[in-house]
Amino acid sequence: MNVFKLIEDNKLQLHGDIEYFAHLVAEAEREACAKVCEGMIVSMDIGSEFSWASQSCATAIRARGEK
């Protein structure tokens, strides 16, 4: 994740937008972690019988941002 690109893409000014910026960083990190979970089954080549666990983990990570 490129922090400066995140600031630029969202037209933020560091002064006054810091809470929103922190939200964007956390959201990007959650999504990155969720994608790792989704990729675990493929990278470990352990079969689709465990895909529910991978997807469940990814869904739980994404849900952390919905509180």
PQR file of N, CA, C, O and H, with PARSE charges and radii, in Angstrom:
ATOM      1  N   MET A   1       0.846  -1.176   0.000 -0.4000 1.5000
ATOM      2  CA  MET A   1       0.000   0.000   0.000 -0.0000 2.0000
ATOM      3  C   MET A   1       0.888   1.234   0.000  0.5500 1.7000
ATOM      4  O   MET A   1       1.830   1.337   0.785 -0.5500 1.4000
ATOM      5  N   ASN A   2       0.583   2.145  -0.868 -0.4000 1.5000
ATOM      6  CA  ASN A   2       1.320   3.392  -0.958 -0.0000 2.0000
ATOM      7  C   ASN A   2       0.511   4.485  -0.260  0.5500 1.7000
ATOM      8  O   ASN A   2      -0.526   4.911  -0.766 -0.5500 1.4000
ATOM      9  H   ASN A   2      -0.182   2.061  -1.506  0.4000 1.0000
ATOM     10  N   VAL A   3       0.982   4.933   0.891 -0.4000 1.5000
ATOM     11  CA  VAL A   3       0.272   5.910   1.705 -0.0000 2.0000
ATOM     12  C   VAL A   3       0.072   7.219   0.956  0.5500 1.7000
ATOM     13  O   VAL A   3      -1.002   7.815   1.039 -0.5500 1.4000
ATOM     14  H   VAL A   3       1.825   4.586   1.302  0.4000 1.0000
ATOM     15  N   PHE A   4       1.062   7.667   0.245 -0.4000 1.5000
ATOM     16  CA  PHE A   4       0.956   8.931  -0.469 -0.0000 2.0000
ATOM     17  C   PHE A   4      -0.055   8.843  -1.615  0.5500 1.7000
ATOM     18  O   PHE A   4      -0.763   9.811  -1.894 -0.5500 1.4000
ATOM     19  H   PHE A   4       1.934   7.182   0.178  0.4000 1.0000
ATOM     20  N   LYS A   5      -0.123   7.704  -2.268 -0.4000 1.5000
ATOM     21  CA  LYS A   5      -1.127   7.506  -3.320 -0.0000 2.0000
ATOM     22  C   LYS A   5      -2.524   7.521  -2.711  0.5500 1.7000
ATOM     23  O   LYS A   5      -3.448   8.081  -3.300 -0.5500 1.4000
ATOM     24  H   LYS A   5       0.451   6.917  -2.041  0.4000 1.0000
ATOM     25  N   LEU A   6      -2.688   6.915  -1.545 -0.4000 1.5000
ATOM     26  CA  LEU A   6      -3.971   6.916  -0.845 -0.0000 2.0000
ATOM     27  C   LEU A   6      -4.408   8.342  -0.521  0.5500 1.7000
ATOM     28  O   LEU A   6      -5.579   8.686  -0.684 -0.5500 1.4000
ATOM     29  H   LEU A   6      -1.937   6.460  -1.066  0.4000 1.0000
ATOM     30  N   ILE A   7      -3.482   9.160  -0.069 -0.4000 1.5000
ATOM     31  CA  ILE A   7      -3.778  10.566   0.243 -0.0000 2.0000
ATOM     32  C   ILE A   7      -4.185  11.298  -1.037  0.5500 1.7000
ATOM     33  O   ILE A   7      -5.195  12.000  -1.068 -0.5500 1.4000
ATOM     34  H   ILE A   7      -2.531   8.881   0.064  0.4000 1.0000
ATOM     35  N   GLU A   8      -3.394  11.127  -2.077 -0.4000 1.5000
ATOM     36  CA  GLU A   8      -3.638  11.824  -3.341 -0.0000 2.0000
ATOM     37  C   GLU A   8      -4.948  11.377  -3.999  0.5500 1.7000
ATOM     38  O   GLU A   8      -5.727  12.211  -4.460 -0.5500 1.4000
ATOM     39  H   GLU A   8      -2.573  10.556  -2.052  0.4000 1.0000
ATOM     40  N   ASP A   9      -5.188  10.071  -4.042 -0.4000 1.5000
ATOM     41  CA  ASP A   9      -6.395   9.536  -4.688 -0.0000 2.0000
ATOM     42  C   ASP A   9      -7.673  10.017  -4.020  0.5500 1.7000
ATOM     43  O   ASP A   9      -8.709  10.139  -4.674 -0.5500 1.4000
ATOM     44  H   ASP A   9      -4.555   9.393  -3.668  0.4000 1.0000
ATOM     45  N   ASN A  10      -7.608  10.288  -2.742 -0.4000 1.5000
ATOM     46  CA  ASN A  10      -8.796  10.706  -2.001 -0.0000 2.0000
ATOM     47  C   ASN A  10      -8.836  12.202  -1.735  0.5500 1.7000
ATOM     48  O   ASN A  10      -9.663  12.688  -0.965 -0.5500 1.4000
ATOM     49  H   ASN A  10      -6.767  10.189  -2.211  0.4000 1.0000
ATOM     50  N   LYS A  11      -7.926  12.926  -2.386 -0.4000 1.5000
ATOM     51  CA  LYS A  11      -7.871  14.390  -2.299 -0.0000 2.0000
ATOM     52  C   LYS A  11      -7.876  14.888  -0.852  0.5500 1.7000
ATOM     53  O   LYS A  11      -8.613  15.805  -0.491 -0.5500 1.4000
ATOM     54  H   LYS A  11      -7.254  12.530  -3.012  0.4000 1.0000
ATOM     55  N   LEU A  12      -7.040  14.262  -0.048 -0.4000 1.5000
ATOM     56  CA  LEU A  12      -6.966  14.616   1.366 -0.0000 2.0000
ATOM     57  C   LEU A  12      -5.874  15.639   1.621  0.5500 1.7000
ATOM     58  O   LEU A  12      -4.888  15.734   0.889 -0.5500 1.4000
ATOM     59  H   LEU A  12      -6.441  13.517  -0.342  0.4000 1.0000
ATOM     60  N   GLN A  13      -6.081  16.385   2.668 -0.4000 1.5000
ATOM     61  CA  GLN A  13      -5.033  17.234   3.212 -0.0000 2.0000
ATOM     62  C   GLN A  13      -4.708  16.624   4.562  0.5500 1.7000
ATOM     63  O   GLN A  13      -5.604  16.325   5.352 -0.5500 1.4000
ATOM     64  H   GLN A  13      -6.881  16.307   3.262  0.4000 1.0000
ATOM     65  N   LEU A  14      -3.451  16.446   4.815 -0.4000 1.5000
ATOM     66  CA  LEU A  14      -3.057  15.746   6.028 -0.0000 2.0000
ATOM     67  C   LEU A  14      -3.580  16.439   7.283  0.5500 1.7000
ATOM     68  O   LEU A  14      -3.918  15.773   8.261 -0.5500 1.4000
ATOM     69  H   LEU A  14      -2.723  16.689   4.174  0.4000 1.0000
ATOM     70  N   HIS A  15      -3.648  17.754   7.264 -0.4000 1.5000
ATOM     71  CA  HIS A  15      -4.186  18.482   8.410 -0.0000 2.0000
ATOM     72  C   HIS A  15      -5.702  18.529   8.294  0.5500 1.7000
ATOM     73  O   HIS A  15      -6.239  19.067   7.326 -0.5500 1.4000
ATOM     74  H   HIS A  15      -3.373  18.295   6.470  0.4000 1.0000
ATOM     75  N   GLY A  16      -6.394  17.962   9.287 -0.4000 1.5000
ATOM     76  CA  GLY A  16      -7.848  17.982   9.302 -0.0000 2.0000
ATOM     77  C   GLY A  16      -8.490  16.726   8.758  0.5500 1.7000
ATOM     78  O   GLY A  16      -9.666  16.478   9.025 -0.5500 1.4000
ATOM     79  H   GLY A  16      -5.958  17.525  10.073  0.4000 1.0000
ATOM     80  N   ASP A  17      -7.759  15.929   8.007 -0.4000 1.5000
ATOM     81  CA  ASP A  17      -8.317  14.714   7.421 -0.0000 2.0000
ATOM     82  C   ASP A  17      -7.691  13.455   8.029  0.5500 1.7000
ATOM     83  O   ASP A  17      -7.861  12.361   7.490 -0.5500 1.4000
ATOM     84  H   ASP A  17      -6.804  16.130   7.790  0.4000 1.0000
ATOM     85  N   ILE A  18      -6.991  13.596   9.113 -0.4000 1.5000
ATOM     86  CA  ILE A  18      -6.214  12.473   9.651 -0.0000 2.0000
ATOM     87  C   ILE A  18      -7.086  11.286  10.068  0.5500 1.7000
ATOM     88  O   ILE A  18      -6.681  10.138   9.886 -0.5500 1.4000
ATOM     89  H   ILE A  18      -6.853  14.485   9.551  0.4000 1.0000
ATOM     90  N   GLU A  19      -8.280  11.541  10.627 -0.4000 1.5000
ATOM     91  CA  GLU A  19      -9.150  10.431  11.030 -0.0000 2.0000
ATOM     92  C   GLU A  19      -9.643   9.659   9.807  0.5500 1.7000
ATOM     93  O   GLU A  19      -9.674   8.428   9.809 -0.5500 1.4000
ATOM     94  H   GLU A  19      -8.609  12.474  10.776  0.4000 1.0000
ATOM     95  N   TYR A  20     -10.025  10.391   8.772 -0.4000 1.5000
ATOM     96  CA  TYR A  20     -10.466   9.736   7.545 -0.0000 2.0000
ATOM     97  C   TYR A  20      -9.306   8.977   6.909  0.5500 1.7000
ATOM     98  O   TYR A  20      -9.492   7.875   6.393 -0.5500 1.4000
ATOM     99  H   TYR A  20     -10.000  11.390   8.770  0.4000 1.0000
ATOM    100  N   PHE A  21      -8.142   9.547   6.943 -0.4000 1.5000
ATOM    101  CA  PHE A  21      -6.951   8.890   6.421 -0.0000 2.0000
ATOM    102  C   PHE A  21      -6.681   7.581   7.168  0.5500 1.7000
ATOM    103  O   PHE A  21      -6.392   6.555   6.552 -0.5500 1.4000
ATOM    104  H   PHE A  21      -7.991  10.443   7.363  0.4000 1.0000
ATOM    105  N   ALA A  22      -6.779   7.625   8.491 -0.4000 1.5000
ATOM    106  CA  ALA A  22      -6.577   6.412   9.294 -0.0000 2.0000
ATOM    107  C   ALA A  22      -7.605   5.345   8.919  0.5500 1.7000
ATOM    108  O   ALA A  22      -7.283   4.158   8.865 -0.5500 1.4000
ATOM    109  H   ALA A  22      -7.014   8.458   8.992  0.4000 1.0000
ATOM    110  N   HIS A  23      -8.833   5.767   8.662 -0.4000 1.5000
ATOM    111  CA  HIS A  23      -9.884   4.840   8.237 -0.0000 2.0000
ATOM    112  C   HIS A  23      -9.507   4.184   6.904  0.5500 1.7000
ATOM    113  O   HIS A  23      -9.661   2.974   6.741 -0.5500 1.4000
ATOM    114  H   HIS A  23      -9.095   6.731   8.706  0.4000 1.0000
ATOM    115  N   LEU A  24      -9.019   4.972   5.967 -0.4000 1.5000
ATOM    116  CA  LEU A  24      -8.625   4.434   4.665 -0.0000 2.0000
ATOM    117  C   LEU A  24      -7.478   3.439   4.779  0.5500 1.7000
ATOM    118  O   LEU A  24      -7.471   2.407   4.108 -0.5500 1.4000
ATOM    119  H   LEU A  24      -8.893   5.955   6.099  0.4000 1.0000
ATOM    120  N   VAL A  25      -6.516   3.753   5.626 -0.4000 1.5000
ATOM    121  CA  VAL A  25      -5.378   2.852   5.823 -0.0000 2.0000
ATOM    122  C   VAL A  25      -5.855   1.531   6.431  0.5500 1.7000
ATOM    123  O   VAL A  25      -5.458   0.456   5.980 -0.5500 1.4000
ATOM    124  H   VAL A  25      -6.521   4.591   6.171  0.4000 1.0000
ATOM    125  N   ALA A  26      -6.706   1.616   7.453 -0.4000 1.5000
ATOM    126  CA  ALA A  26      -7.218   0.397   8.087 -0.0000 2.0000
ATOM    127  C   ALA A  26      -8.037  -0.435   7.100  0.5500 1.7000
ATOM    128  O   ALA A  26      -7.933  -1.661   7.078 -0.5500 1.4000
ATOM    129  H   ALA A  26      -7.029   2.489   7.819  0.4000 1.0000
ATOM    130  N   GLU A  27      -8.835   0.226   6.299 -0.4000 1.5000
ATOM    131  CA  GLU A  27      -9.646  -0.470   5.296 -0.0000 2.0000
ATOM    132  C   GLU A  27      -8.763  -1.192   4.277  0.5500 1.7000
ATOM    133  O   GLU A  27      -9.033  -2.339   3.920 -0.5500 1.4000
ATOM    134  H   GLU A  27      -8.920   1.222   6.317  0.4000 1.0000
ATOM    135  N   ALA A  28      -7.732  -0.535   3.822 -0.4000 1.5000
ATOM    136  CA  ALA A  28      -6.814  -1.143   2.863 -0.0000 2.0000
ATOM    137  C   ALA A  28      -6.082  -2.334   3.479  0.5500 1.7000
ATOM    138  O   ALA A  28      -5.855  -3.342   2.809 -0.5500 1.4000
ATOM    139  H   ALA A  28      -7.512   0.397   4.112  0.4000 1.0000
ATOM    140  N   GLU A  29      -5.720  -2.217   4.731 -0.4000 1.5000
ATOM    141  CA  GLU A  29      -5.021  -3.313   5.412 -0.0000 2.0000
ATOM    142  C   GLU A  29      -5.943  -4.512   5.620  0.5500 1.7000
ATOM    143  O   GLU A  29      -5.531  -5.656   5.433 -0.5500 1.4000
ATOM    144  H   GLU A  29      -5.904  -1.399   5.275  0.4000 1.0000
ATOM    145  N   ARG A  30      -7.201  -4.246   6.012 -0.4000 1.5000
ATOM    146  CA  ARG A  30      -8.163  -5.348   6.168 -0.0000 2.0000
ATOM    147  C   ARG A  30      -8.357  -6.077   4.845  0.5500 1.7000
ATOM    148  O   ARG A  30      -8.384  -7.307   4.808 -0.5500 1.4000
ATOM    149  H   ARG A  30      -7.536  -3.317   6.164  0.4000 1.0000
ATOM    150  N   GLU A  31      -8.491  -5.320   3.759 -0.4000 1.5000
ATOM    151  CA  GLU A  31      -8.702  -5.945   2.451 -0.0000 2.0000
ATOM    152  C   GLU A  31      -7.479  -6.775   2.044  0.5500 1.7000
ATOM    153  O   GLU A  31      -7.627  -7.867   1.496 -0.5500 1.4000
ATOM    154  H   GLU A  31      -8.469  -4.321   3.789  0.4000 1.0000
ATOM    155  N   ALA A  32      -6.296  -6.272   2.306 -0.4000 1.5000
ATOM    156  CA  ALA A  32      -5.079  -7.033   1.994 -0.0000 2.0000
ATOM    157  C   ALA A  32      -5.037  -8.339   2.785  0.5500 1.7000
ATOM    158  O   ALA A  32      -4.678  -9.384   2.240 -0.5500 1.4000
ATOM    159  H   ALA A  32      -6.176  -5.385   2.752  0.4000 1.0000
ATOM    160  N   CYS A  33      -5.397  -8.284   4.050 -0.4000 1.5000
ATOM    161  CA  CYS A  33      -5.410  -9.494   4.888 -0.0000 2.0000
ATOM    162  C   CYS A  33      -6.470 -10.481   4.412  0.5500 1.7000
ATOM    163  O   CYS A  33      -6.224 -11.686   4.367 -0.5500 1.4000
ATOM    164  H   CYS A  33      -5.688  -7.436   4.492  0.4000 1.0000
ATOM    165  N   ALA A  34      -7.643  -9.975   4.059 -0.4000 1.5000
ATOM    166  CA  ALA A  34      -8.715 -10.839   3.562 -0.0000 2.0000
ATOM    167  C   ALA A  34      -8.285 -11.553   2.286  0.5500 1.7000
ATOM    168  O   ALA A  34      -8.592 -12.730   2.098 -0.5500 1.4000
ATOM    169  H   ALA A  34      -7.843  -8.996   4.096  0.4000 1.0000
ATOM    170  N   LYS A  35      -7.585 -10.854   1.422 -0.4000 1.5000
ATOM    171  CA  LYS A  35      -7.115 -11.471   0.181 -0.0000 2.0000
ATOM    172  C   LYS A  35      -6.085 -12.561   0.455  0.5500 1.7000
ATOM    173  O   LYS A  35      -6.031 -13.558  -0.265 -0.5500 1.4000
ATOM    174  H   LYS A  35      -7.335  -9.898   1.575  0.4000 1.0000
ATOM    175  N   VAL A  36      -5.273 -12.379   1.484 -0.4000 1.5000
ATOM    176  CA  VAL A  36      -4.328 -13.434   1.873 -0.0000 2.0000
ATOM    177  C   VAL A  36      -5.096 -14.678   2.285  0.5500 1.7000
ATOM    178  O   VAL A  36      -4.746 -15.788   1.885 -0.5500 1.4000
ATOM    179  H   VAL A  36      -5.317 -11.569   2.069  0.4000 1.0000
ATOM    180  N   CYS A  37      -6.142 -14.497   3.083 -0.4000 1.5000
ATOM    181  CA  CYS A  37      -6.969 -15.642   3.507 -0.0000 2.0000
ATOM    182  C   CYS A  37      -7.577 -16.348   2.301  0.5500 1.7000
ATOM    183  O   CYS A  37      -7.559 -17.576   2.214 -0.5500 1.4000
ATOM    184  H   CYS A  37      -6.427 -13.595   3.408  0.4000 1.0000
ATOM    185  N   GLU A  38      -8.107 -15.571   1.383 -0.4000 1.5000
ATOM    186  CA  GLU A  38      -8.725 -16.172   0.206 -0.0000 2.0000
ATOM    187  C   GLU A  38      -7.709 -16.916  -0.652  0.5500 1.7000
ATOM    188  O   GLU A  38      -8.060 -17.880  -1.332 -0.5500 1.4000
ATOM    189  H   GLU A  38      -8.122 -14.574   1.453  0.4000 1.0000
ATOM    190  N   GLY A  39      -6.485 -16.487  -0.627 -0.4000 1.5000
ATOM    191  CA  GLY A  39      -5.447 -17.129  -1.419 -0.0000 2.0000
ATOM    192  C   GLY A  39      -4.806 -18.333  -0.755  0.5500 1.7000
ATOM    193  O   GLY A  39      -4.047 -19.059  -1.397 -0.5500 1.4000
ATOM    194  H   GLY A  39      -6.200 -15.704  -0.074  0.4000 1.0000
ATOM    195  N   MET A  40      -5.094 -18.554   0.505 -0.4000 1.5000
ATOM    196  CA  MET A  40      -4.449 -19.651   1.238 -0.0000 2.0000
ATOM    197  C   MET A  40      -4.755 -21.019   0.620  0.5500 1.7000
ATOM    198  O   MET A  40      -3.853 -21.846   0.486 -0.5500 1.4000
ATOM    199  H   MET A  40      -5.710 -17.964   1.026  0.4000 1.0000
ATOM    200  N   ILE A  41      -5.983 -21.262   0.252 -0.4000 1.5000
ATOM    201  CA  ILE A  41      -6.360 -22.567  -0.284 -0.0000 2.0000
ATOM    202  C   ILE A  41      -5.610 -22.844  -1.584  0.5500 1.7000
ATOM    203  O   ILE A  41      -5.128 -23.955  -1.802 -0.5500 1.4000
ATOM    204  H   ILE A  41      -6.716 -20.590   0.360  0.4000 1.0000
ATOM    205  N   VAL A  42      -5.514 -21.846  -2.435 -0.4000 1.5000
ATOM    206  CA  VAL A  42      -4.815 -22.010  -3.712 -0.0000 2.0000
ATOM    207  C   VAL A  42      -3.331 -22.243  -3.478  0.5500 1.7000
ATOM    208  O   VAL A  42      -2.740 -23.153  -4.059 -0.5500 1.4000
ATOM    209  H   VAL A  42      -5.906 -20.943  -2.259  0.4000 1.0000
ATOM    210  N   SER A  43      -2.726 -21.413  -2.621 -0.4000 1.5000
ATOM    211  CA  SER A  43      -1.277 -21.523  -2.428 -0.0000 2.0000
ATOM    212  C   SER A  43      -0.880 -22.790  -1.683  0.5500 1.7000
ATOM    213  O   SER A  43       0.218 -23.309  -1.884 -0.5500 1.4000
ATOM    214  H   SER A  43      -3.206 -20.673  -2.149  0.4000 1.0000
ATOM    215  N   MET A  44      -1.762 -23.289  -0.828 -0.4000 1.5000
ATOM    216  CA  MET A  44      -1.435 -24.497  -0.067 -0.0000 2.0000
ATOM    217  C   MET A  44      -1.851 -25.761  -0.815  0.5500 1.7000
ATOM    218  O   MET A  44      -1.441 -26.865  -0.458 -0.5500 1.4000
ATOM    219  H   MET A  44      -2.654 -22.867  -0.665  0.4000 1.0000
ATOM    220  N   ASP A  45      -2.680 -25.591  -1.870 -0.4000 1.5000
ATOM    221  CA  ASP A  45      -3.141 -26.707  -2.689 -0.0000 2.0000
ATOM    222  C   ASP A  45      -3.715 -27.824  -1.822  0.5500 1.7000
ATOM    223  O   ASP A  45      -3.364 -28.992  -1.987 -0.5500 1.4000
ATOM    224  H   ASP A  45      -3.014 -24.694  -2.160  0.4000 1.0000
ATOM    225  N   ILE A  46      -4.612 -27.449  -0.886 -0.4000 1.5000
ATOM    226  CA  ILE A  46      -5.194 -28.460   0.006 -0.0000 2.0000
ATOM    227  C   ILE A  46      -6.627 -28.806  -0.350  0.5500 1.7000
ATOM    228  O   ILE A  46      -7.259 -29.598   0.350 -0.5500 1.4000
ATOM    229  H   ILE A  46      -4.897 -26.500  -0.752  0.4000 1.0000
ATOM    230  N   GLY A  47      -7.144 -28.242  -1.402 -0.4000 1.5000
ATOM    231  CA  GLY A  47      -8.449 -28.652  -1.876 -0.0000 2.0000
ATOM    232  C   GLY A  47      -9.589 -27.771  -1.428  0.5500 1.7000
ATOM    233  O   GLY A  47      -9.481 -26.997  -0.477 -0.5500 1.4000
ATOM    234  H   GLY A  47      -6.630 -27.599  -1.970  0.4000 1.0000
ATOM    235  N   SER A  48     -10.678 -27.913  -2.141 -0.4000 1.5000
ATOM    236  CA  SER A  48     -11.829 -27.042  -1.904 -0.0000 2.0000
ATOM    237  C   SER A  48     -12.587 -27.378  -0.629  0.5500 1.7000
ATOM    238  O   SER A  48     -13.407 -26.573  -0.188 -0.5500 1.4000
ATOM    239  H   SER A  48     -10.766 -28.542  -2.914  0.4000 1.0000
ATOM    240  N   GLU A  49     -12.347 -28.535  -0.020 -0.4000 1.5000
ATOM    241  CA  GLU A  49     -13.071 -28.871   1.214 -0.0000 2.0000
ATOM    242  C   GLU A  49     -12.721 -27.906   2.346  0.5500 1.7000
ATOM    243  O   GLU A  49     -13.438 -27.849   3.345 -0.5500 1.4000
ATOM    244  H   GLU A  49     -11.681 -29.189  -0.379  0.4000 1.0000
ATOM    245  N   PHE A  50     -11.646 -27.157   2.211 -0.4000 1.5000
ATOM    246  CA  PHE A  50     -11.269 -26.186   3.224 -0.0000 2.0000
ATOM    247  C   PHE A  50     -11.544 -24.747   2.788  0.5500 1.7000
ATOM    248  O   PHE A  50     -11.219 -23.805   3.511 -0.5500 1.4000
ATOM    249  H   PHE A  50     -11.063 -27.204   1.400  0.4000 1.0000
ATOM    250  N   SER A  51     -12.135 -24.579   1.620 -0.4000 1.5000
ATOM    251  CA  SER A  51     -12.365 -23.227   1.120 -0.0000 2.0000
ATOM    252  C   SER A  51     -13.332 -22.449   2.005  0.5500 1.7000
ATOM    253  O   SER A  51     -13.246 -21.223   2.071 -0.5500 1.4000
ATOM    254  H   SER A  51     -12.399 -25.344   1.032  0.4000 1.0000
ATOM    255  N   TRP A  52     -14.245 -23.126   2.682 -0.4000 1.5000
ATOM    256  CA  TRP A  52     -15.178 -22.437   3.589 -0.0000 2.0000
ATOM    257  C   TRP A  52     -14.414 -21.738   4.698  0.5500 1.7000
ATOM    258  O   TRP A  52     -14.796 -20.642   5.107 -0.5500 1.4000
ATOM    259  H   TRP A  52     -14.315 -24.122   2.628  0.4000 1.0000
ATOM    260  N   ALA A  53     -13.349 -22.340   5.192 -0.4000 1.5000
ATOM    261  CA  ALA A  53     -12.566 -21.725   6.269 -0.0000 2.0000
ATOM    262  C   ALA A  53     -11.852 -20.481   5.767  0.5500 1.7000
ATOM    263  O   ALA A  53     -11.809 -19.459   6.452 -0.5500 1.4000
ATOM    264  H   ALA A  53     -13.039 -23.230   4.859  0.4000 1.0000
ATOM    265  N   SER A  54     -11.301 -20.574   4.584 -0.4000 1.5000
ATOM    266  CA  SER A  54     -10.616 -19.436   3.979 -0.0000 2.0000
ATOM    267  C   SER A  54     -11.591 -18.280   3.764  0.5500 1.7000
ATOM    268  O   SER A  54     -11.293 -17.137   4.112 -0.5500 1.4000
ATOM    269  H   SER A  54     -11.336 -21.404   4.028  0.4000 1.0000
ATOM    270  N   GLN A  55     -12.757 -18.583   3.188 -0.4000 1.5000
ATOM    271  CA  GLN A  55     -13.747 -17.546   2.919 -0.0000 2.0000
ATOM    272  C   GLN A  55     -14.322 -16.987   4.213  0.5500 1.7000
ATOM    273  O   GLN A  55     -14.584 -15.788   4.306 -0.5500 1.4000
ATOM    274  H   GLN A  55     -12.998 -19.511   2.905  0.4000 1.0000
ATOM    275  N   SER A  56     -14.517 -17.830   5.199 -0.4000 1.5000
ATOM    276  CA  SER A  56     -15.035 -17.383   6.499 -0.0000 2.0000
ATOM    277  C   SER A  56     -14.069 -16.402   7.165  0.5500 1.7000
ATOM    278  O   SER A  56     -14.484 -15.392   7.734 -0.5500 1.4000
ATOM    279  H   SER A  56     -14.304 -18.804   5.124  0.4000 1.0000
ATOM    280  N   CYS A  57     -12.798 -16.712   7.085 -0.4000 1.5000
ATOM    281  CA  CYS A  57     -11.768 -15.835   7.640 -0.0000 2.0000
ATOM    282  C   CYS A  57     -11.770 -14.485   6.917  0.5500 1.7000
ATOM    283  O   CYS A  57     -11.724 -13.437   7.561 -0.5500 1.4000
ATOM    284  H   CYS A  57     -12.461 -17.532   6.623  0.4000 1.0000
ATOM    285  N   ALA A  58     -11.821 -14.507   5.599 -0.4000 1.5000
ATOM    286  CA  ALA A  58     -11.827 -13.273   4.809 -0.0000 2.0000
ATOM    287  C   ALA A  58     -13.060 -12.433   5.124  0.5500 1.7000
ATOM    288  O   ALA A  58     -12.963 -11.212   5.247 -0.5500 1.4000
ATOM    289  H   ALA A  58     -11.858 -15.358   5.075  0.4000 1.0000
ATOM    290  N   THR A  59     -14.206 -13.070   5.255 -0.4000 1.5000
ATOM    291  CA  THR A  59     -15.447 -12.361   5.572 -0.0000 2.0000
ATOM    292  C   THR A  59     -15.375 -11.726   6.951  0.5500 1.7000
ATOM    293  O   THR A  59     -15.823 -10.594   7.137 -0.5500 1.4000
ATOM    294  H   THR A  59     -14.285 -14.062   5.155  0.4000 1.0000
ATOM    295  N   ALA A  60     -14.818 -12.438   7.914 -0.4000 1.5000
ATOM    296  CA  ALA A  60     -14.687 -11.904   9.277 -0.0000 2.0000
ATOM    297  C   ALA A  60     -13.750 -10.698   9.317  0.5500 1.7000
ATOM    298  O   ALA A  60     -14.019  -9.726  10.023 -0.5500 1.4000
ATOM    299  H   ALA A  60     -14.454 -13.357   7.763  0.4000 1.0000
ATOM    300  N   ILE A  61     -12.670 -10.756   8.572 -0.4000 1.5000
ATOM    301  CA  ILE A  61     -11.744  -9.627   8.515 -0.0000 2.0000
ATOM    302  C   ILE A  61     -12.422  -8.402   7.914  0.5500 1.7000
ATOM    303  O   ILE A  61     -12.301  -7.297   8.444 -0.5500 1.4000
ATOM    304  H   ILE A  61     -12.452 -11.545   7.998  0.4000 1.0000
ATOM    305  N   ARG A  62     -13.128  -8.597   6.819 -0.4000 1.5000
ATOM    306  CA  ARG A  62     -13.821  -7.464   6.178 -0.0000 2.0000
ATOM    307  C   ARG A  62     -14.889  -6.885   7.087  0.5500 1.7000
ATOM    308  O   ARG A  62     -15.098  -5.672   7.103 -0.5500 1.4000
ATOM    309  H   ARG A  62     -13.226  -9.494   6.389  0.4000 1.0000
ATOM    310  N   ALA A  63     -15.564  -7.735   7.840 -0.4000 1.5000
ATOM    311  CA  ALA A  63     -16.643  -7.277   8.727 -0.0000 2.0000
ATOM    312  C   ALA A  63     -16.141  -6.389   9.860  0.5500 1.7000
ATOM    313  O   ALA A  63     -16.913  -5.617  10.428 -0.5500 1.4000
ATOM    314  H   ALA A  63     -15.394  -8.721   7.827  0.4000 1.0000
ATOM    315  N   ARG A  64     -14.882  -6.488  10.188 -0.4000 1.5000
ATOM    316  CA  ARG A  64     -14.335  -5.638  11.262 -0.0000 2.0000
ATOM    317  C   ARG A  64     -14.497  -4.152  10.953  0.5500 1.7000
ATOM    318  O   ARG A  64     -14.529  -3.332  11.870 -0.5500 1.4000
ATOM    319  H   ARG A  64     -14.255  -7.115   9.727  0.4000 1.0000
ATOM    320  N   GLY A  65     -14.599  -3.803   9.692 -0.4000 1.5000
ATOM    321  CA  GLY A  65     -14.756  -2.412   9.307 -0.0000 2.0000
ATOM    322  C   GLY A  65     -16.201  -1.936   9.310  0.5500 1.7000
ATOM    323  O   GLY A  65     -16.467  -0.768   9.025 -0.5500 1.4000
ATOM    324  H   GLY A  65     -14.573  -4.470   8.947  0.4000 1.0000
ATOM    325  N   GLU A  66     -17.135  -2.824   9.628 -0.4000 1.5000
ATOM    326  CA  GLU A  66     -18.564  -2.491   9.561 -0.0000 2.0000
ATOM    327  C   GLU A  66     -19.180  -2.202  10.916  0.5500 1.7000
ATOM    328  O   GLU A  66     -20.403  -2.111  11.025 -0.5500 1.4000
ATOM    329  H   GLU A  66     -16.919  -3.772   9.859  0.4000 1.0000
ATOM    330  N   LYS A  67     -18.378  -2.056  11.935 -0.4000 1.5000
ATOM    331  CA  LYS A  67     -18.916  -1.828  13.290 -0.0000 2.0000
ATOM    332  C   LYS A  67     -19.452  -0.440  13.435  0.5500 1.7000
ATOM    333  O   LYS A  67     -19.941  -0.076  14.505 -0.5500 1.4000
ATOM    334  H   LYS A  67     -17.385  -2.130  11.846  0.4000 1.0000
TER
END
